[in-house]
Amino acid sequence: MIMYTFEDDLKKRLKDPAFKKAWEESEPEYQLARQLIATRLSQKMSQRDLAKKVKTTQAIISRIETMQANPSLALIKRIAQTLDLKLDLRLS
């Protein structure tokens, strides 16, 4: 049986300049989603619980966590405050 892992596939795809550019450009969304999920789960909070506290819907939280949304800075700030996170925005 031949195993073909995600890492193998990613390594192959990153040789394509267009894919590599898109992959690198998605890093901020990935980091936001990763931190949001980890913090929410560590606080034993469901998507629905978080949504109620920030006055949005569970579907919006889900879309942010799956990198399918483009949330406003105001919403990100409300989420950060609710999860007791410091928002650190950098441009370089």
C-alpha positions as CSV (number, residue, x, y, z in Angstrom):
1,M,0.0,0.0,0.0
2,I,1.4,3.4,-1.0
3,M,0.8,6.2,1.4
4,Y,0.4,9.7,0.0
5,T,0.1,12.2,2.8
6,F,-1.0,15.8,3.0
7,E,2.6,16.9,3.5
8,D,3.6,15.0,0.3
9,D,0.8,16.6,-1.7
10,L,1.6,20.1,-0.3
11,K,5.3,19.7,-1.0
12,K,4.4,18.9,-4.7
13,R,1.9,21.7,-5.0
14,L,4.2,24.3,-3.5
15,K,6.4,23.9,-6.6
16,D,3.7,25.7,-8.6
17,P,4.4,29.4,-8.2
18,A,0.7,30.4,-8.4
19,F,-0.3,27.8,-5.8
20,K,2.7,28.9,-3.6
21,K,1.6,32.5,-3.8
22,A,-2.0,31.7,-2.9
23,W,-0.9,29.5,0.0
24,E,1.4,32.2,1.4
25,E,-1.3,34.9,1.0
26,S,-3.8,32.7,3.1
27,E,-1.5,32.7,6.1
28,P,-3.3,35.5,8.0
29,E,-6.7,33.8,7.7
30,Y,-5.2,30.5,8.7
31,Q,-3.6,32.0,11.8
32,L,-6.8,33.8,12.8
33,A,-8.8,30.6,12.4
34,R,-6.3,28.4,14.2
35,Q,-6.1,30.8,17.2
36,L,-9.9,31.3,17.3
37,I,-10.6,27.6,17.3
38,A,-7.9,26.7,19.9
39,T,-8.9,29.5,22.3
40,R,-12.6,28.8,21.9
41,L,-12.1,25.1,22.6
42,S,-9.8,25.8,25.6
43,Q,-12.6,27.9,27.1
44,K,-15.0,25.0,26.5
45,M,-17.2,27.3,24.3
46,S,-19.2,26.3,21.3
47,Q,-19.4,28.3,18.1
48,R,-23.0,29.1,19.1
49,D,-22.0,30.3,22.6
50,L,-19.3,32.6,21.0
51,A,-21.7,33.9,18.4
52,K,-24.2,34.9,21.1
53,K,-21.6,36.7,23.1
54,V,-20.3,38.7,20.1
55,K,-23.8,39.3,18.7
56,T,-23.4,37.4,15.4
57,T,-24.5,33.9,14.2
58,Q,-23.0,30.5,14.6
59,A,-22.7,30.4,10.8
60,I,-20.4,33.4,10.7
61,I,-18.2,31.9,13.4
62,S,-18.0,28.7,11.4
63,R,-17.1,30.6,8.2
64,I,-14.3,32.4,10.0
65,E,-13.0,29.2,11.4
66,T,-13.0,27.5,8.0
67,M,-11.5,30.5,6.3
68,Q,-14.6,31.1,4.2
69,A,-15.3,34.6,5.5
70,N,-13.8,38.0,5.4
71,P,-14.8,39.4,8.8
72,S,-14.7,43.0,9.6
73,L,-12.1,44.4,12.0
74,A,-14.9,45.4,14.3
75,L,-16.1,41.7,14.5
76,I,-12.5,40.4,15.1
77,K,-12.2,43.0,17.9
78,R,-15.4,41.8,19.5
79,I,-14.3,38.1,19.2
80,A,-10.9,38.9,20.7
81,Q,-12.5,40.8,23.6
82,T,-15.0,38.0,24.3
83,L,-12.2,35.4,24.3
84,D,-9.9,37.7,26.4
85,L,-7.3,37.9,23.7
86,K,-5.1,40.8,22.8
87,L,-5.5,41.8,19.2
88,D,-2.1,42.5,17.6
89,L,-2.4,43.8,14.0
90,R,0.8,44.3,12.0
91,L,1.5,45.5,8.6
92,S,5.0,44.9,7.2
